[in-house]
Amino acid sequence: MKKLPEKSLKVAMVVGARPQFVKASMLVRALDKHRKIDTIIIHTGQHYDKNMSHIFFKELKIKPAKYNLGIGSAAHGLQTGLMLAGIEKVLQKEKPDCVVVFGDTNSTLAGALAASKTRIEGKSSNGALRYPCIVHVEAGVRSYRKHMPEEINRTLTDRICDIHFCPSASAVENLKKEGIKEGLYNVGDIMYDSLIHFKKNIENRISRLSKWGLASGQYYLATVHRQCNTDVKENLKKIIDILESVDKPVLFPAHPRTKKAIKALGVKFSNIRLIRPLAYFDMLLVEKNAKLIITDSGGVQKEAFYLQVPCIVLREESEWRELLDTGCNVLTGLNKRRVFEAIARVSKISRFPSKKFYGSGSSSFKMAEIIKKKAKVGK
């Protein structure tokens, strides 16, 4: 009897925010090396500013999203619900074998929920145990602050998924403590893959610092986007006061929502340079050349460490606890005194630890091999 040709595996990736475009670009590259794997990208439209969306696809040289749902900004529940409905329609049409979600945004949870709602028990055409198989990139990461939307998103997503790609050993242990013991893989951090892959693009852009009137090592970089900081007037005032009081000028690329909240305060700046969100390569450039970084972002904390730039974290907790143990990243909350003490301390750091907490830069290839194996697709 003539053997039927093996069908291709179809992998759908749900993205919506800056870090997810970066992660997806690396996984698409790795999956594309397997000719029997087809990828499609579903963009929820959570980030819609040109420098936070369209330009990422261009810079990272990945094919445009096959679907752009154009959801845009909205209250958390409404935004997640609109995404869920939109993604579900796409999945019902495309019938992918795998759905991959990234990180901890509303797009992450909506993608995982939609995939679970369209799931058919039994075997897919490629022999997978369920259809579609749901994959979470950056699984097991925990801050243990349940009031944070990001914590809710990643915790619920991990309960839904079949394959958990963890960035560290501690992330694996977190899942085991929660009773999730199958489909766990410590593959490292895919954002480290990206930084290594695009390192030359950063080095070749040093002259662009003059565009913002900056010199390497002579400024601080700030990023603030978390709801607890941007949507609470008193907290945002404290952050502005801190950034206005530090001893070097502060470059502050602001998310449109953050910029709107700052404008509503009616404050005038003397030390802060408020600019639009930066494209990926420009963001890495200003991170690499900053004297230190002040942020509430999880992804920026890691990028700071990879680029060997000290980092002040404007939160009372961090999901990247390994970095806190090095002393190169310091939690301060919104306490001005603690921020100044941390700046004085990290400014004395002359050498970063060489230990690779989050893999060696091959995470995307490990993920591609596991996805291929789980779906039983040949080369």
HUMOWO-V908835 format. One record per pair of residues at least 6 apart in sequence whose ideal C-beta (glycine too) atoms are under 7 Angstrom apart, sorted by the first residue. I is the first residue (numbers start at 1). J is the second residue. D is the distance in whole Angstrom. If there is no record, write none. Layout:
i->I j->J d->D
i->I j->J d->D
//
This chain:
i->6 j->36 d->7
i->6 j->377 d->7
i->6 j->378 d->5
i->7 j->125 d->5
i->7 j->126 d->6
i->8 j->36 d->5
i->8 j->37 d->6
i->8 j->38 d->5
i->9 j->36 d->6
i->9 j->37 d->5
i->9 j->97 d->5
i->9 j->98 d->7
i->9 j->126 d->5
i->9 j->375 d->5
i->9 j->377 d->4
i->10 j->38 d->5
i->10 j->94 d->7
i->10 j->96 d->4
i->10 j->97 d->5
i->11 j->31 d->6
i->11 j->37 d->6
i->11 j->39 d->5
i->11 j->96 d->6
i->11 j->97 d->7
i->11 j->98 d->5
i->11 j->100 d->6
i->11 j->371 d->7
i->12 j->40 d->5
i->12 j->42 d->6
i->12 j->91 d->7
i->12 j->94 d->6
i->12 j->96 d->4
i->12 j->99 d->5
i->13 j->24 d->5
i->13 j->27 d->7
i->13 j->39 d->6
i->13 j->41 d->5
i->13 j->42 d->7
i->13 j->100 d->5
i->14 j->42 d->5
i->14 j->44 d->7
i->14 j->87 d->6
i->14 j->99 d->7
i->14 j->101 d->5
i->14 j->107 d->6
i->14 j->111 d->3
i->15 j->21 d->6
i->15 j->24 d->5
i->15 j->41 d->6
i->15 j->43 d->6
i->15 j->102 d->7
i->15 j->107 d->7
i->16 j->43 d->7
i->16 j->44 d->4
i->16 j->45 d->7
i->16 j->46 d->3
i->16 j->47 d->6
i->16 j->105 d->6
i->16 j->107 d->3
i->17 j->46 d->5
i->17 j->47 d->5
i->17 j->105 d->5
i->17 j->107 d->6
i->18 j->47 d->6
i->18 j->52 d->5
i->18 j->56 d->7
i->19 j->103 d->6
i->19 j->191 d->7
i->19 j->299 d->5
i->20 j->102 d->4
i->20 j->103 d->6
i->20 j->105 d->7
i->20 j->107 d->7
i->21 j->56 d->4
i->21 j->57 d->7
i->21 j->60 d->7
i->22 j->60 d->7
i->22 j->191 d->6
i->22 j->194 d->5
i->22 j->280 d->6
i->23 j->102 d->5
i->23 j->137 d->6
i->23 j->190 d->5
i->23 j->191 d->6
i->24 j->41 d->6
i->24 j->102 d->6
i->25 j->60 d->4
i->25 j->62 d->5
i->25 j->194 d->7
i->26 j->190 d->5
i->26 j->193 d->5
i->26 j->194 d->5
i->26 j->197 d->7
i->26 j->364 d->4
i->27 j->100 d->7
i->27 j->137 d->7
i->27 j->190 d->7
i->27 j->364 d->5
i->27 j->367 d->6
i->27 j->368 d->7
i->28 j->39 d->5
i->28 j->62 d->5
i->29 j->364 d->7
i->30 j->364 d->4
i->30 j->365 d->5
i->30 j->367 d->7
i->30 j->368 d->4
i->31 j->37 d->5
i->31 j->39 d->5
i->31 j->368 d->5
i->32 j->39 d->7
i->33 j->368 d->7
i->34 j->368 d->6
i->34 j->372 d->6
i->34 j->379 d->6
i->36 j->377 d->5
i->36 j->378 d->6
i->36 j->379 d->7
i->37 j->372 d->6
i->37 j->377 d->6
i->40 j->66 d->5
i->40 j->94 d->6
i->41 j->65 d->4
i->41 j->66 d->6
i->42 j->65 d->7
i->42 j->67 d->5
i->42 j->87 d->6
i->42 j->90 d->5
i->43 j->65 d->4
i->43 j->67 d->7
i->43 j->68 d->4
i->43 j->69 d->7
i->44 j->69 d->5
i->44 j->71 d->5
i->44 j->83 d->5
i->44 j->107 d->4
i->44 j->110 d->7
i->45 j->68 d->6
i->45 j->69 d->5
i->45 j->70 d->4
i->45 j->71 d->4
i->45 j->72 d->6
i->46 j->71 d->6
i->46 j->105 d->6
i->46 j->106 d->6
i->46 j->107 d->5
i->47 j->53 d->5
i->48 j->72 d->5
i->49 j->256 d->6
i->49 j->277 d->6
i->51 j->276 d->6
i->51 j->277 d->5
i->51 j->278 d->6
i->51 j->279 d->5
i->52 j->277 d->5
i->55 j->279 d->5
i->56 j->280 d->6
i->57 j->64 d->6
i->59 j->279 d->6
i->59 j->280 d->5
i->59 j->281 d->6
i->60 j->280 d->7
i->67 j->90 d->5
i->69 j->83 d->7
i->69 j->86 d->4
i->71 j->79 d->6
i->71 j->82 d->5
i->71 j->83 d->5
i->71 j->86 d->7
i->73 j->257 d->6
i->74 j->82 d->7
i->76 j->106 d->6
i->76 j->149 d->6
i->79 j->106 d->5
i->80 j->106 d->5
i->80 j->109 d->6
i->80 j->110 d->5
i->83 j->106 d->6
i->83 j->107 d->6
i->83 j->110 d->4
i->84 j->110 d->5
i->84 j->113 d->5
i->84 j->114 d->5
i->87 j->110 d->6
i->87 j->111 d->6
i->87 j->114 d->4
i->88 j->114 d->4
i->88 j->117 d->6
i->88 j->118 d->6
i->91 j->99 d->7
i->91 j->114 d->6
i->91 j->115 d->6
i->91 j->118 d->5
i->92 j->118 d->6
i->96 j->132 d->5
i->97 j->124 d->5
i->97 j->126 d->5
i->97 j->128 d->6
i->97 j->131 d->7
i->97 j->132 d->6
i->97 j->133 d->6
i->97 j->375 d->5
i->98 j->132 d->6
i->98 j->133 d->5
i->98 j->135 d->6
i->98 j->371 d->6
i->98 j->375 d->6
i->99 j->111 d->6
i->99 j->115 d->4
i->99 j->132 d->5
i->99 j->134 d->5
i->99 j->135 d->7
i->100 j->135 d->4
i->100 j->137 d->6
i->101 j->108 d->5
i->101 j->111 d->4
i->101 j->112 d->5
i->101 j->136 d->6
i->101 j->157 d->6
i->102 j->108 d->6
i->102 j->137 d->5
i->102 j->138 d->6
i->103 j->138 d->5
i->104 j->150 d->4
i->104 j->153 d->5
i->104 j->154 d->4
i->105 j->153 d->6
i->106 j->153 d->7
i->108 j->153 d->5
i->108 j->154 d->7
i->108 j->157 d->5
i->109 j->153 d->4
i->109 j->156 d->6
i->109 j->157 d->5
i->112 j->134 d->6
i->112 j->136 d->7
i->112 j->157 d->5
i->112 j->160 d->4
i->112 j->161 d->6
i->113 j->160 d->7
i->115 j->132 d->5
i->115 j->134 d->5
i->116 j->134 d->7
i->116 j->160 d->5
i->119 j->130 d->6
i->119 j->131 d->6
i->119 j->132 d->7
i->120 j->131 d->5
i->121 j->130 d->6
i->123 j->129 d->7
i->124 j->131 d->4
i->126 j->375 d->5
i->126 j->376 d->6
i->126 j->377 d->6
i->127 j->376 d->4
i->128 j->374 d->7
i->128 j->375 d->5
i->130 j->162 d->7
i->133 j->162 d->5
i->133 j->163 d->6
i->133 j->374 d->6
i->133 j->375 d->7
i->134 j->160 d->6
i->134 j->161 d->5
i->134 j->162 d->5
i->135 j->161 d->6
i->135 j->163 d->4
i->135 j->165 d->7
i->135 j->371 d->7
i->136 j->157 d->5
i->136 j->158 d->6
i->136 j->161 d->4
i->136 j->164 d->6
i->136 j->165 d->7
i->137 j->165 d->5
i->137 j->190 d->6
i->137 j->367 d->7
i->138 j->167 d->6
i->139 j->158 d->5
i->139 j->161 d->7
i->139 j->164 d->4
i->139 j->165 d->6
i->139 j->166 d->5
i->139 j->171 d->7
i->139 j->175 d->7
i->140 j->158 d->7
i->140 j->164 d->6
i->140 j->166 d->4
i->140 j->171 d->3
i->140 j->172 d->6
i->140 j->174 d->5
i->140 j->175 d->4
i->141 j->154 d->6
i->141 j->167 d->7
i->141 j->171 d->5
i->141 j->319 d->5
i->142 j->174 d->5
i->142 j->319 d->6
i->143 j->151 d->5
i->143 j->317 d->5
i->143 j->318 d->7
i->143 j->319 d->4
i->144 j->317 d->7
i->145 j->151 d->6
i->145 j->317 d->5
i->146 j->152 d->7
i->149 j->227 d->6
i->158 j->164 d->6
i->158 j->175 d->6
i->158 j->180 d->6
i->162 j->183 d->5
i->163 j->183 d->5
i->163 j->370 d->7
i->163 j->374 d->6
i->164 j->175 d->6
i->164 j->180 d->7
i->164 j->183 d->5
i->164 j->184 d->5
i->164 j->185 d->7
i->165 j->185 d->6
i->165 j->187 d->5
i->165 j->367 d->5
i->166 j->172 d->5
i->166 j->184 d->6
i->166 j->185 d->6
i->166 j->186 d->5
i->166 j->187 d->7
i->167 j->188 d->6
i->167 j->189 d->4
i->167 j->358 d->5
i->168 j->186 d->7
i->168 j->322 d->6
i->168 j->357 d->6
i->168 j->358 d->6
i->169 j->186 d->6
i->170 j->321 d->7
i->170 j->322 d->7
i->172 j->184 d->5
i->172 j->186 d->5
i->175 j->184 d->6
i->185 j->370 d->6
i->187 j->359 d->7
i->187 j->363 d->5
i->187 j->366 d->4
i->187 j->367 d->6
i->188 j->358 d->5
i->188 j->359 d->2
i->188 j->360 d->7
i->188 j->363 d->4
i->189 j->302 d->6
i->189 j->358 d->4
i->189 j->359 d->6
i->189 j->363 d->6
i->190 j->363 d->4
i->190 j->364 d->5
i->191 j->299 d->6
i->191 j->302 d->6
i->191 j->303 d->7
i->192 j->306 d->6
i->192 j->358 d->6
i->192 j->359 d->6
i->192 j->361 d->5
i->192 j->363 d->7
i->193 j->361 d->5
i->193 j->362 d->7
i->193 j->363 d->5
i->193 j->364 d->5
i->195 j->303 d->7
i->195 j->306 d->5
i->196 j->361 d->4
i->198 j->281 d->7
i->201 j->281 d->5
i->202 j->281 d->6
i->202 j->284 d->5
i->202 j->285 d->5
i->202 j->288 d->6
i->205 j->281 d->6
i->205 j->285 d->5
i->208 j->282 d->7
i->208 j->285 d->6
i->209 j->215 d->7
i->209 j->216 d->6
i->209 j->289 d->6
i->212 j->251 d->6
i->212 j->273 d->6
i->212 j->275 d->7
i->214 j->251 d->7
i->216 j->289 d->4
i->217 j->289 d->7
i->217 j->291 d->5
i->218 j->248 d->7
i->218 j->291 d->7
i->219 j->248 d->5
i->219 j->249 d->5
i->219 j->250 d->7
i->219 j->251 d->6
i->219 j->290 d->6
i->219 j->291 d->6
i->220 j->246 d->6
i->220 j->248 d->5
i->220 j->250 d->5
i->220 j->290 d->6
i->220 j->291 d->6
i->220 j->292 d->6
i->220 j->294 d->6
i->221 j->251 d->5
i->221 j->286 d->5
i->221 j->287 d->6
i->221 j->290 d->4
i->221 j->293 d->5
i->222 j->243 d->6
i->222 j->250 d->5
i->222 j->252 d->5
i->222 j->294 d->5
i->222 j->295 d->7
i->223 j->253 d->7
i->223 j->295 d->5
i->223 j->297 d->5
i->223 j->300 d->5
i->224 j->230 d->6
i->224 j->239 d->6
i->224 j->258 d->6
i->224 j->296 d->5
i->224 j->314 d->7
i->225 j->255 d->5
i->225 j->258 d->6
i->225 j->296 d->7
i->225 j->297 d->6
i->226 j->296 d->5
i->228 j->235 d->7
i->229 j->235 d->5
i->229 j->236 d->6
i->229 j->239 d->6
i->229 j->296 d->5
i->229 j->314 d->7
i->230 j->236 d->6
i->230 j->257 d->6
i->230 j->258 d->5
i->230 j->261 d->5
i->231 j->261 d->7
i->235 j->334 d->6
i->236 j->261 d->6
i->236 j->262 d->7
i->236 j->265 d->7
i->237 j->265 d->6
i->238 j->334 d->4
i->239 j->314 d->6
i->239 j->334 d->6
i->240 j->262 d->7
i->240 j->265 d->7
i->240 j->267 d->6
i->241 j->336 d->7
i->242 j->336 d->5
i->242 j->339 d->5
i->243 j->250 d->5
i->243 j->252 d->7
i->243 j->271 d->7
i->243 j->272 d->5
i->243 j->294 d->7
i->244 j->269 d->7
i->244 j->270 d->7
i->244 j->271 d->5
i->244 j->272 d->6
i->245 j->336 d->7
i->246 j->271 d->7
i->246 j->343 d->7
i->248 j->291 d->6
i->249 j->271 d->6
i->249 j->273 d->6
i->250 j->271 d->6
i->250 j->272 d->5
i->250 j->273 d->7
i->251 j->273 d->5
i->251 j->275 d->7
i->251 j->286 d->6
i->252 j->272 d->5
i->252 j->273 d->6
i->252 j->274 d->5
i->252 j->275 d->7
i->253 j->275 d->5
i->253 j->276 d->7
i->253 j->277 d->5
i->253 j->278 d->5
i->253 j->283 d->7
i->254 j->262 d->7
i->254 j->274 d->6
i->255 j->277 d->6
i->259 j->274 d->7
i->262 j->274 d->7
i->278 j->286 d->7
i->284 j->303 d->7
i->287 j->293 d->6
i->287 j->303 d->6
i->287 j->304 d->6
i->287 j->307 d->6
i->287 j->309 d->6
i->288 j->307 d->5
i->288 j->309 d->7
i->290 j->309 d->6
i->292 j->309 d->6
i->292 j->310 d->4
i->292 j->311 d->7
i->292 j->312 d->6
i->292 j->343 d->7
i->292 j->346 d->6
i->293 j->300 d->6
i->293 j->304 d->5
i->293 j->309 d->6
i->293 j->311 d->5
i->294 j->312 d->5
i->294 j->314 d->6
i->295 j->301 d->6
i->295 j->311 d->7
i->295 j->313 d->6
i->295 j->314 d->7
i->296 j->313 d->7
i->296 j->314 d->5
i->296 j->315 d->5
i->298 j->319 d->5
i->298 j->320 d->6
i->301 j->311 d->6
i->301 j->313 d->6
i->301 j->318 d->7
i->301 j->320 d->5
i->301 j->323 d->6
i->301 j->329 d->6
i->302 j->320 d->6
i->304 j->311 d->4
i->304 j->329 d->7
i->305 j->311 d->7
i->305 j->323 d->5
i->305 j->328 d->6
i->305 j->329 d->6
i->308 j->352 d->5
i->310 j->328 d->6
i->310 j->346 d->4
i->310 j->349 d->6
i->311 j->328 d->7
i->311 j->329 d->4
i->312 j->330 d->6
i->312 j->332 d->6
i->312 j->339 d->6
i->312 j->342 d->5
i->312 j->343 d->7
i->313 j->329 d->6
i->313 j->330 d->7
i->313 j->331 d->5
i->313 j->332 d->7
i->314 j->332 d->6
i->314 j->333 d->7
i->314 j->334 d->6
i->315 j->331 d->6
i->315 j->333 d->7
i->316 j->331 d->6
i->316 j->333 d->5
i->318 j->324 d->6
i->318 j->331 d->6
i->322 j->357 d->4
i->323 j->329 d->4
i->324 j->331 d->6
i->326 j->353 d->5
i->328 j->346 d->7
i->328 j->349 d->6
i->328 j->352 d->6
i->330 j->342 d->4
i->330 j->345 d->7
i->330 j->346 d->6
i->332 j->338 d->4
i->332 j->339 d->5
i->332 j->342 d->5
//
